[in-house]
Amino acid sequence: MQGVSVKTQVGIIGGGPAGLLLGLLLRQHGIESVVLERRDRAYVEGRVRAGVLEQTTVDIMRSLGVGGRMDREGLPHDGFCISFDGELFRIDLKRLTGGSQVTVYGQSEVMKDLFDAAPQRGLQIEFNAENVSLHDIDTGTPSISWSQDGDLRQLSCDFIVGCDGFHGVSRTSIPSDVRREYEKVYPFGWLGILAEVPPAGEEVIYASHQRGFALASMRSRTRSRYYIQCAIDENLDEWPDRRIWDELETRLGPHAARNLTRGPSFEKSVAPLRSFVTEPMRYGRLFLAGDAAHIVPPTGAKGLNLASSDVLFLSEALAHFYNTRSPTGIDEYSARALARVWKAERFSWWFTNITHRFPDTTALERRLQLAEIDYIRGSTAAQTTLAENYVGLPLGSGGAAPTHHSATAMRLMEES
């Protein structure tokens, strides 16, 4: 059928965590939406991504009624460990933050739960949507066109939300003279493996070693996720499993390595590291959320969690608009989201810088890294700051305007 046209209230581009969470949140407010996803469900579910959920993300999942399996199978963590040149110490998140914790639950599992819930909640998802284009986003009648199964399709809507990631079409649909981008590409990557072996510890271990960074994480009590810092253009053929396990033992140090269980990997890949923010996150009737607007290094476990707070803010703003016809919430969305984004970017950048070896790191700079980690080890105040950022900074009052401090910070960034 040629030229199929449909209408909804909110068109969502991208069927990852941001897009599906937003769609389900909007349905909870009685707002209709259609999600366009370039790939099929199996591909989206199969992507190996984040594994640490902040309490805010956990609360959103529960509020949507899709947190049952997460509560049964997820692993709540009250802390994590840091190893520096073999010396190990623990950050007690629960004690330092007054009861907050994180939950280890893989993004692929989150996606299964969201996809399963979508048809029950009446959320329409169009898979294999190719050649997506945005039209009239600076007017009151925006639309999206795409091709699917040989047909040209069009979606007319009140608003468009780009949740289509760093390489999607949404961000670049904002005019270049309006869009400002801030980026740092790190001179290394993470070589990651998944293995059906029990984790090396009860909690995540971050290692800063003279040979480079390493991370011992998990997806369940029987499945482990490990990373080692590597070159961006690393040749995976030169990294058989045995070499990876040997390197992990060295970088994690003797205390952590004694509990390391070796086994064959069933997934192996190299991920680049980038810090990226685009401003603003709204132009006309187009909004950006998640990786379409910002990327953080995975060191701080913020990517999925920032996407969650973005869509929570946006769903509140859109609900306020449809209930009152007041544009206040949608007008404030970009500043409100960016105030939290920049703090998470700062934390992820800082944590990456003190735990990784940069190619030009001097002996002096390495000693300064160790001094900072040693300071954290001995200072309750420093540990509290680290813990507060790791579990996720407060969202602020629901639906309210940004605080004076946040608005001032945004004004200063705009002037810089």
C-alpha positions as a LaTeX table, in Angstrom:
\begin{tabular}{lrrr}
\hline
Residue & $x$ (\AA) & $y$ (\AA) & $z$ (\AA) \\
\hline
Met1 & 0.00 & 0.00 & 0.00 \\
Gln2 & 1.61 & 3.26 & $-1.13$ \\
Gly3 & 1.53 & 6.47 & 0.89 \\
Val4 & 0.06 & 5.16 & 4.16 \\
Ser5 & $-0.66$ & 8.06 & 6.56 \\
Val6 & $-1.47$ & 7.84 & 10.27 \\
Lys7 & $-1.86$ & 10.38 & 13.07 \\
Thr8 & $-0.93$ & 10.36 & 16.74 \\
Gln9 & $-0.10$ & 12.84 & 19.49 \\
Val10 & 3.62 & 12.11 & 19.91 \\
Gly11 & 5.90 & 10.51 & 17.33 \\
Ile12 & 8.91 & 8.78 & 18.90 \\
Ile13 & 11.95 & 7.95 & 16.77 \\
Gly14 & 13.96 & 5.09 & 18.27 \\
Gly15 & 12.82 & 1.95 & 20.06 \\
Gly16 & 15.61 & 1.66 & 22.62 \\
Pro17 & 15.23 & 2.30 & 26.36 \\
Ala18 & 14.51 & 6.03 & 26.00 \\
Gly19 & 11.87 & 5.56 & 23.31 \\
Leu20 & 10.01 & 2.71 & 24.98 \\
Leu21 & 10.16 & 4.21 & 28.47 \\
Leu22 & 8.78 & 7.46 & 27.09 \\
Gly23 & 6.04 & 5.70 & 25.15 \\
Leu24 & 4.90 & 3.77 & 28.21 \\
Leu25 & 5.10 & 6.85 & 30.45 \\
Leu26 & 2.95 & 8.78 & 27.98 \\
Arg27 & 0.41 & 5.95 & 27.84 \\
Gln28 & 0.23 & 6.14 & 31.63 \\
His29 & $-0.81$ & 9.79 & 31.19 \\
Gly30 & $-3.34$ & 8.87 & 28.53 \\
Ile31 & $-1.22$ & 10.28 & 25.68 \\
Glu32 & $-1.02$ & 8.35 & 22.41 \\
Ser33 & 2.29 & 7.78 & 20.65 \\
Val34 & 3.86 & 5.70 & 17.90 \\
Val35 & 7.45 & 4.42 & 18.12 \\
Leu36 & 9.53 & 4.05 & 14.94 \\
Glu37 & 12.51 & 1.67 & 15.21 \\
Arg38 & 15.02 & 1.13 & 12.39 \\
Arg39 & 15.86 & $-2.45$ & 13.46 \\
Asp40 & 13.80 & $-5.45$ & 14.55 \\
Arg41 & 13.08 & $-6.45$ & 18.14 \\
Ala42 & 15.71 & $-9.19$ & 18.26 \\
Tyr43 & 18.45 & $-6.77$ & 17.25 \\
Val44 & 17.47 & $-4.14$ & 19.82 \\
Glu45 & 17.23 & $-6.71$ & 22.61 \\
Gly46 & 20.54 & $-8.28$ & 21.66 \\
Arg47 & 22.62 & $-5.11$ & 22.00 \\
Val48 & 25.02 & $-5.47$ & 24.94 \\
Arg49 & 24.86 & $-2.21$ & 26.84 \\
Ala50 & 24.46 & $-0.85$ & 30.36 \\
Gly51 & 23.99 & $-3.00$ & 33.41 \\
Val52 & 23.75 & $-0.69$ & 36.44 \\
Leu53 & 20.40 & 1.00 & 37.18 \\
Glu54 & 20.06 & 3.99 & 39.46 \\
Gln55 & 17.17 & 4.08 & 41.91 \\
Thr56 & 15.33 & 6.55 & 39.66 \\
Thr57 & 15.35 & 4.08 & 36.77 \\
Val58 & 14.27 & 1.27 & 39.08 \\
Asp59 & 11.42 & 3.44 & 40.39 \\
Ile60 & 10.27 & 4.26 & 36.83 \\
Met61 & 10.21 & 0.57 & 35.92 \\
Arg62 & 8.16 & $-0.22$ & 39.02 \\
Ser63 & 5.77 & 2.70 & 38.46 \\
Leu64 & 5.09 & 1.40 & 34.96 \\
Gly65 & 4.36 & $-2.08$ & 36.31 \\
Val66 & 7.25 & $-3.64$ & 34.39 \\
Gly67 & 9.66 & $-4.15$ & 37.29 \\
Gly68 & 8.57 & $-7.60$ & 38.45 \\
Arg69 & 11.32 & $-9.58$ & 36.75 \\
Met70 & 13.86 & $-6.89$ & 37.61 \\
Asp71 & 12.94 & $-7.24$ & 41.29 \\
Arg72 & 13.19 & $-11.02$ & 41.10 \\
Glu73 & 16.36 & $-11.36$ & 39.03 \\
Gly74 & 18.17 & $-8.03$ & 39.42 \\
Leu75 & 21.05 & $-7.74$ & 41.88 \\
Pro76 & 20.73 & $-4.84$ & 44.35 \\
His77 & 24.17 & $-3.50$ & 45.30 \\
Asp78 & 24.83 & $-1.46$ & 48.42 \\
Gly79 & 28.36 & $-0.58$ & 47.31 \\
Phe80 & 31.23 & $-1.16$ & 44.89 \\
Cys81 & 34.98 & $-1.64$ & 45.14 \\
Ile82 & 37.98 & 0.23 & 43.78 \\
Ser83 & 41.35 & $-1.42$ & 43.22 \\
Phe84 & 44.41 & 0.72 & 42.62 \\
Asp85 & 47.61 & $-1.11$ & 41.75 \\
Gly86 & 46.26 & $-4.17$ & 43.56 \\
Glu87 & 45.02 & $-2.46$ & 46.74 \\
Leu88 & 41.27 & $-2.90$ & 47.22 \\
Phe89 & 38.76 & $-0.79$ & 49.17 \\
Arg90 & 34.98 & $-0.45$ & 49.21 \\
Ile91 & 32.58 & 2.48 & 48.71 \\
Asp92 & 29.56 & 1.86 & 50.94 \\
Leu93 & 26.81 & 3.48 & 48.88 \\
Lys94 & 23.97 & 2.71 & 51.27 \\
Arg95 & 25.70 & 4.09 & 54.34 \\
Leu96 & 27.13 & 7.16 & 52.63 \\
Thr97 & 23.89 & 8.20 & 50.90 \\
Gly98 & 21.38 & 7.41 & 53.63 \\
Gly99 & 20.03 & 4.21 & 52.11 \\
Ser100 & 20.43 & 4.52 & 48.32 \\
Gln101 & 21.65 & 1.61 & 46.23 \\
Val102 & 21.94 & 0.56 & 42.58 \\
Thr103 & 20.60 & $-2.52$ & 40.81 \\
Val104 & 22.57 & $-4.64$ & 38.37 \\
Tyr105 & 20.16 & $-5.58$ & 35.58 \\
Gly106 & 21.27 & $-5.61$ & 31.94 \\
Gln107 & 19.82 & $-3.27$ & 29.34 \\
Ser108 & 18.83 & $-6.27$ & 27.21 \\
Glu109 & 16.66 & $-7.47$ & 30.10 \\
Val110 & 15.13 & $-4.01$ & 30.47 \\
Met111 & 14.27 & $-4.05$ & 26.77 \\
Lys112 & 12.59 & $-7.46$ & 27.03 \\
Asp113 & 10.38 & $-6.15$ & 29.82 \\
Leu114 & 9.48 & $-2.97$ & 27.92 \\
Phe115 & 8.77 & $-4.78$ & 24.64 \\
Asp116 & 6.59 & $-7.35$ & 26.41 \\
Ala117 & 4.58 & $-4.55$ & 28.05 \\
Ala118 & 4.08 & $-2.45$ & 24.90 \\
Pro119 & 1.20 & $-4.36$ & 23.24 \\
Gln120 & $-0.59$ & $-4.76$ & 26.59 \\
Arg121 & $-0.49$ & $-0.98$ & 27.09 \\
Gly122 & $-1.50$ & $-0.15$ & 23.52 \\
Leu123 & 1.90 & 1.26 & 22.55 \\
Gln124 & 2.37 & 0.91 & 18.78 \\
Ile125 & 5.91 & 0.07 & 17.63 \\
Glu126 & 6.82 & 0.09 & 13.95 \\
Phe127 & 9.95 & $-2.04$ & 13.42 \\
Asn128 & 12.20 & $-1.89$ & 10.34 \\
Ala129 & 11.37 & 1.77 & 9.76 \\
Glu130 & 13.97 & 2.97 & 7.23 \\
Asn131 & 14.83 & 6.31 & 5.61 \\
Val132 & 13.25 & 8.30 & 8.44 \\
Ser133 & 12.87 & 12.04 & 7.78 \\
Leu134 & 11.44 & 14.84 & 9.92 \\
His135 & 9.29 & 17.59 & 8.46 \\
Asp136 & 8.00 & 20.98 & 9.64 \\
Ile137 & 9.47 & 20.64 & 13.13 \\
Asp138 & 9.39 & 24.41 & 13.62 \\
Thr139 & 5.64 & 24.56 & 12.96 \\
Gly140 & 2.55 & 23.39 & 14.81 \\
Thr141 & 2.07 & 20.47 & 12.41 \\
Pro142 & 5.26 & 18.37 & 12.38 \\
Ser143 & 5.40 & 14.97 & 10.71 \\
Ile144 & 7.68 & 12.00 & 10.13 \\
Ser145 & 8.06 & 10.02 & 6.93 \\
Trp146 & 9.70 & 6.62 & 6.52 \\
Ser147 & 9.72 & 3.56 & 4.31 \\
Gln148 & 8.66 & 0.12 & 5.50 \\
Asp149 & 8.18 & $-3.08$ & 3.53 \\
Gly150 & 8.41 & $-1.13$ & 0.29 \\
Asp151 & 5.73 & 1.38 & 1.31 \\
Leu152 & 6.13 & 5.09 & 1.97 \\
Arg153 & 4.52 & 6.01 & 5.28 \\
Gln154 & 3.85 & 9.25 & 7.09 \\
Leu155 & 3.04 & 10.05 & 10.71 \\
Ser156 & 1.36 & 13.35 & 11.56 \\
Cys157 & 1.71 & 14.36 & 15.20 \\
Asp158 & 1.73 & 17.22 & 17.69 \\
Phe159 & 5.31 & 16.60 & 18.84 \\
Ile160 & 8.33 & 14.54 & 17.77 \\
Val161 & 10.83 & 13.05 & 20.21 \\
Gly162 & 14.20 & 11.89 & 18.93 \\
Cys163 & 15.40 & 8.87 & 20.92 \\
Asp164 & 17.43 & 7.53 & 18.01 \\
Gly165 & 20.93 & 7.73 & 19.45 \\
Phe166 & 24.12 & 9.47 & 18.46 \\
His167 & 23.91 & 8.43 & 14.78 \\
Gly168 & 20.19 & 9.10 & 14.36 \\
Val169 & 18.50 & 11.74 & 12.21 \\
Ser170 & 16.83 & 13.70 & 15.00 \\
Arg171 & 19.75 & 15.71 & 16.35 \\
Thr172 & 20.97 & 16.74 & 12.90 \\
Ser173 & 17.44 & 17.91 & 12.04 \\
Ile174 & 18.03 & 20.87 & 14.35 \\
Pro175 & 19.57 & 23.66 & 12.23 \\
Ser176 & 23.34 & 23.92 & 12.58 \\
Asp177 & 23.14 & 27.61 & 13.50 \\
Val178 & 20.96 & 26.65 & 16.49 \\
Arg179 & 22.65 & 23.43 & 17.55 \\
Arg180 & 25.81 & 23.54 & 19.68 \\
Glu181 & 27.83 & 20.41 & 20.28 \\
Tyr182 & 30.47 & 19.67 & 22.91 \\
Glu183 & 32.62 & 16.57 & 22.51 \\
Lys184 & 35.66 & 14.76 & 23.84 \\
Val185 & 36.75 & 11.52 & 22.19 \\
Tyr186 & 38.96 & 9.46 & 24.49 \\
Pro187 & 42.17 & 7.93 & 23.09 \\
Phe188 & 41.25 & 4.38 & 24.14 \\
Gly189 & 38.37 & 1.93 & 24.21 \\
Trp190 & 36.99 & $-0.86$ & 26.38 \\
Leu191 & 37.46 & $-4.46$ & 25.31 \\
Gly192 & 34.50 & $-6.28$ & 26.84 \\
Ile193 & 33.57 & $-9.93$ & 27.21 \\
Leu194 & 30.58 & $-11.85$ & 28.51 \\
Ala195 & 31.12 & $-15.30$ & 30.03 \\
Glu196 & 28.89 & $-17.84$ & 31.76 \\
Val197 & 30.94 & $-17.82$ & 34.95 \\
Pro198 & 30.17 & $-16.53$ & 38.46 \\
Pro199 & 31.34 & $-12.95$ & 39.13 \\
Ala200 & 34.69 & $-12.23$ & 40.77 \\
Gly201 & 32.93 & $-10.50$ & 43.65 \\
Glu202 & 29.56 & $-9.73$ & 45.15 \\
Glu203 & 29.84 & $-6.15$ & 43.85 \\
Val204 & 31.35 & $-4.32$ & 40.87 \\
Ile205 & 35.12 & $-3.73$ & 40.98 \\
Tyr206 & 36.77 & $-0.75$ & 39.26 \\
Ala207 & 40.52 & $-1.17$ & 38.83 \\
Ser208 & 43.11 & 1.52 & 38.14 \\
His209 & 46.37 & $-0.21$ & 37.29 \\
Gln210 & 49.63 & 0.96 & 35.76 \\
Arg211 & 48.78 & $-1.23$ & 32.73 \\
Gly212 & 45.37 & 0.40 & 32.36 \\
Phe213 & 41.79 & 0.30 & 33.59 \\
Ala214 & 39.75 & $-2.86$ & 34.21 \\
Leu215 & 36.20 & $-3.54$ & 35.37 \\
Ala216 & 34.73 & $-6.68$ & 36.88 \\
Ser217 & 30.95 & $-6.60$ & 36.65 \\
Met218 & 28.09 & $-9.07$ & 36.23 \\
Arg219 & 24.71 & $-9.62$ & 34.65 \\
Ser220 & 23.56 & $-12.32$ & 37.06 \\
Arg221 & 24.99 & $-14.65$ & 39.67 \\
Thr222 & 26.18 & $-16.96$ & 36.89 \\
Arg223 & 27.02 & $-14.52$ & 34.09 \\
Ser224 & 29.95 & $-12.07$ & 34.26 \\
Arg225 & 30.84 & $-8.96$ & 32.29 \\
Tyr226 & 34.49 & $-7.86$ & 32.18 \\
Tyr227 & 36.27 & $-4.95$ & 30.53 \\
Ile228 & 39.87 & $-3.91$ & 30.02 \\
Gln229 & 41.14 & $-0.62$ & 28.64 \\
Cys230 & 42.59 & $-1.07$ & 25.16 \\
Ala231 & 43.50 & 0.80 & 21.98 \\
Ile232 & 40.58 & 2.16 & 19.95 \\
Asp233 & 41.68 & 0.13 & 16.93 \\
Glu234 & 42.44 & $-3.04$ & 18.91 \\
Asn235 & 42.49 & $-6.22$ & 16.84 \\
Leu236 & 40.26 & $-8.75$ & 18.61 \\
Asp237 & 42.07 & $-11.60$ & 16.87 \\
Glu238 & 45.07 & $-10.76$ & 19.02 \\
Trp239 & 43.01 & $-11.16$ & 22.20 \\
Pro240 & 42.15 & $-14.83$ & 22.76 \\
Asp241 & 40.28 & $-15.55$ & 25.97 \\
Arg242 & 43.39 & $-16.70$ & 27.81 \\
Arg243 & 45.17 & $-13.41$ & 27.22 \\
Ile244 & 42.13 & $-11.45$ & 28.43 \\
Trp245 & 41.85 & $-13.49$ & 31.63 \\
Asp246 & 45.59 & $-13.09$ & 32.28 \\
Glu247 & 45.31 & $-9.33$ & 31.83 \\
Leu248 & 42.26 & $-9.12$ & 34.09 \\
Glu249 & 44.13 & $-10.98$ & 36.85 \\
Thr250 & 46.99 & $-8.53$ & 36.63 \\
Arg251 & 44.90 & $-5.35$ & 36.55 \\
Leu252 & 42.35 & $-6.37$ & 39.17 \\
Gly253 & 45.09 & $-7.28$ & 41.62 \\
Pro254 & 45.59 & $-10.34$ & 43.83 \\
His255 & 42.67 & $-9.68$ & 46.21 \\
Ala256 & 40.08 & $-9.58$ & 43.43 \\
Ala257 & 41.81 & $-12.02$ & 41.09 \\
Arg258 & 41.72 & $-14.87$ & 43.59 \\
Asn259 & 37.95 & $-15.11$ & 43.00 \\
Leu260 & 38.18 & $-14.83$ & 39.21 \\
Thr261 & 36.61 & $-17.83$ & 37.43 \\
Arg262 & 37.80 & $-18.37$ & 33.90 \\
Gly263 & 35.61 & $-19.64$ & 31.09 \\
Pro264 & 34.96 & $-19.23$ & 27.37 \\
Ser265 & 33.55 & $-15.86$ & 26.31 \\
Phe266 & 30.41 & $-15.80$ & 24.15 \\
Glu267 & 30.55 & $-12.08$ & 23.31 \\
Lys268 & 33.63 & $-9.96$ & 22.67 \\
Ser269 & 33.77 & $-6.39$ & 21.38 \\
Val270 & 35.58 & $-3.07$ & 21.64 \\
Ala271 & 33.59 & 0.03 & 22.59 \\
Pro272 & 34.91 & 3.58 & 22.08 \\
Leu273 & 34.59 & 6.17 & 24.85 \\
Arg274 & 33.14 & 9.62 & 24.26 \\
Ser275 & 31.79 & 12.58 & 26.23 \\
Phe276 & 29.21 & 14.44 & 24.14 \\
Val277 & 26.41 & 16.95 & 24.73 \\
Thr278 & 24.24 & 18.84 & 22.29 \\
Glu279 & 22.30 & 21.96 & 23.21 \\
Pro280 & 19.45 & 22.71 & 23.16 \\
Met281 & 17.47 & 19.49 & 23.63 \\
Arg282 & 14.38 & 21.08 & 22.11 \\
Tyr283 & 13.78 & 22.92 & 18.84 \\
Gly284 & 10.24 & 23.84 & 17.85 \\
Arg285 & 8.13 & 20.70 & 18.16 \\
Leu286 & 11.19 & 18.41 & 18.27 \\
Phe287 & 12.69 & 17.15 & 21.55 \\
Leu288 & 15.83 & 15.07 & 22.05 \\
Ala289 & 16.27 & 12.42 & 24.76 \\
Gly290 & 18.95 & 9.92 & 25.70 \\
Asp291 & 21.92 & 9.23 & 23.42 \\
Ala292 & 20.48 & 11.50 & 20.71 \\
Ala293 & 21.41 & 14.42 & 22.98 \\
His294 & 24.30 & 13.18 & 25.10 \\
Ile295 & 26.87 & 10.40 & 25.46 \\
Val296 & 28.87 & 9.61 & 28.59 \\
Pro297 & 31.83 & 7.28 & 29.06 \\
Pro298 & 30.50 & 4.04 & 30.59 \\
Thr299 & 32.78 & 4.45 & 33.62 \\
Gly300 & 30.07 & 6.18 & 35.66 \\
Ala301 & 27.17 & 3.94 & 34.52 \\
Lys302 & 25.07 & 6.97 & 33.53 \\
Gly303 & 23.94 & 6.43 & 29.92 \\
Leu304 & 20.69 & 4.51 & 30.41 \\
Asn305 & 19.98 & 6.36 & 33.65 \\
Leu306 & 20.26 & 9.79 & 32.01 \\
Ala307 & 17.88 & 8.60 & 29.30 \\
Ser308 & 15.44 & 7.60 & 32.03 \\
Ser309 & 15.49 & 11.01 & 33.69 \\
Asp310 & 15.17 & 12.75 & 30.31 \\
Val311 & 11.99 & 10.90 & 29.40 \\
Leu312 & 10.57 & 11.28 & 32.90 \\
Phe313 & 11.00 & 15.06 & 32.66 \\
Leu314 & 9.58 & 15.10 & 29.14 \\
Ser315 & 6.58 & 12.92 & 29.93 \\
Glu316 & 5.71 & 15.26 & 32.81 \\
Ala317 & 6.07 & 18.28 & 30.55 \\
Leu318 & 3.91 & 16.82 & 27.79 \\
Ala319 & 1.26 & 15.68 & 30.28 \\
His320 & 1.19 & 19.21 & 31.71 \\
Phe321 & 0.74 & 20.61 & 28.21 \\
Tyr322 & $-2.12$ & 18.30 & 27.27 \\
Asn323 & $-3.86$ & 18.82 & 30.63 \\
Thr324 & $-3.55$ & 22.61 & 30.79 \\
Arg325 & $-2.45$ & 23.75 & 27.30 \\
Ser326 & 0.31 & 25.65 & 29.09 \\
Pro327 & 3.72 & 25.46 & 27.34 \\
Thr328 & 5.65 & 26.08 & 30.57 \\
Gly329 & 6.79 & 22.49 & 31.04 \\
Ile330 & 7.89 & 21.88 & 27.46 \\
Asp331 & 9.61 & 25.27 & 27.35 \\
Glu332 & 11.65 & 24.32 & 30.42 \\
Tyr333 & 12.43 & 20.74 & 29.41 \\
Ser334 & 15.79 & 21.40 & 27.76 \\
Ala335 & 17.22 & 23.45 & 30.63 \\
Arg336 & 15.88 & 21.04 & 33.23 \\
Ala337 & 17.32 & 17.96 & 31.51 \\
Leu338 & 20.67 & 19.61 & 30.69 \\
Ala339 & 21.19 & 20.70 & 34.29 \\
Arg340 & 21.29 & 17.02 & 35.27 \\
Val341 & 23.11 & 15.91 & 32.12 \\
Trp342 & 26.09 & 18.20 & 32.71 \\
Lys343 & 26.53 & 16.98 & 36.28 \\
Ala344 & 26.53 & 13.37 & 35.08 \\
Glu345 & 28.96 & 14.28 & 32.30 \\
Arg346 & 31.28 & 15.86 & 34.87 \\
Phe347 & 31.19 & 12.80 & 37.10 \\
Ser348 & 31.78 & 10.35 & 34.26 \\
Trp349 & 34.65 & 12.47 & 32.90 \\
Trp350 & 36.24 & 12.74 & 36.36 \\
Phe351 & 35.89 & 9.04 & 37.16 \\
Thr352 & 37.33 & 8.11 & 33.76 \\
Asn353 & 40.29 & 10.44 & 34.23 \\
Ile354 & 41.34 & 9.07 & 37.60 \\
Thr355 & 41.01 & 5.38 & 36.68 \\
His356 & 42.44 & 5.16 & 33.13 \\
Arg357 & 45.93 & 5.41 & 31.71 \\
Phe358 & 46.10 & 7.99 & 28.92 \\
Pro359 & 48.74 & 7.48 & 26.19 \\
Asp360 & 50.62 & 10.59 & 27.30 \\
Thr361 & 50.28 & 10.00 & 31.05 \\
Thr362 & 53.55 & 10.93 & 32.73 \\
Ala363 & 54.97 & 9.37 & 35.88 \\
Leu364 & 53.96 & 12.53 & 37.75 \\
Glu365 & 50.37 & 12.33 & 36.50 \\
Arg366 & 50.14 & 8.66 & 37.45 \\
Arg367 & 51.27 & 9.51 & 40.97 \\
Leu368 & 48.62 & 12.25 & 41.10 \\
Gln369 & 45.97 & 9.72 & 40.06 \\
Leu370 & 47.07 & 7.40 & 42.84 \\
Ala371 & 47.10 & 10.27 & 45.32 \\
Glu372 & 43.52 & 11.15 & 44.43 \\
Ile373 & 42.35 & 7.56 & 44.77 \\
Asp374 & 44.22 & 7.28 & 48.07 \\
Tyr375 & 42.50 & 10.47 & 49.23 \\
Ile376 & 39.12 & 8.96 & 48.40 \\
Arg377 & 40.08 & 5.83 & 50.31 \\
Gly378 & 40.81 & 7.82 & 53.47 \\
Ser379 & 38.15 & 10.55 & 53.32 \\
Thr380 & 34.51 & 10.04 & 54.24 \\
Ala381 & 33.66 & 13.36 & 52.58 \\
Ala382 & 35.29 & 12.30 & 49.29 \\
Gln383 & 33.58 & 8.91 & 49.41 \\
Thr384 & 30.23 & 10.60 & 50.05 \\
Thr385 & 30.64 & 12.81 & 46.99 \\
Leu386 & 31.54 & 9.78 & 44.88 \\
Ala387 & 28.63 & 7.76 & 46.27 \\
Glu388 & 26.07 & 10.54 & 45.75 \\
Asn389 & 27.04 & 10.87 & 42.11 \\
Tyr390 & 27.20 & 7.11 & 41.54 \\
Val391 & 23.69 & 6.37 & 42.83 \\
Gly392 & 22.32 & 9.37 & 40.93 \\
Leu393 & 21.78 & 12.98 & 41.93 \\
Pro394 & 18.24 & 14.04 & 42.95 \\
Leu395 & 15.81 & 14.85 & 40.17 \\
Gly396 & 14.28 & 17.83 & 41.94 \\
Ser397 & 10.57 & 18.31 & 42.50 \\
Gly398 & 8.43 & 16.62 & 39.85 \\
Gly399 & 7.25 & 18.95 & 37.12 \\
Ala400 & 8.76 & 22.04 & 38.72 \\
Ala401 & 10.94 & 24.59 & 37.00 \\
Pro402 & 14.72 & 24.26 & 37.35 \\
Thr403 & 16.20 & 25.66 & 40.53 \\
His404 & 17.77 & 29.13 & 40.46 \\
His405 & 21.17 & 27.48 & 40.67 \\
Ser406 & 20.46 & 25.28 & 37.63 \\
Ala407 & 19.09 & 28.18 & 35.58 \\
Thr408 & 22.13 & 30.28 & 36.43 \\
Ala409 & 24.47 & 27.45 & 35.47 \\
Met410 & 22.72 & 27.11 & 32.11 \\
Arg411 & 22.95 & 30.88 & 31.47 \\
Leu412 & 26.66 & 30.86 & 32.20 \\
Met413 & 27.20 & 27.91 & 29.85 \\
Glu414 & 25.26 & 29.70 & 27.11 \\
Glu415 & 27.46 & 32.79 & 27.51 \\
Ser416 & 30.71 & 30.82 & 27.46 \\
\hline
\end{tabular}
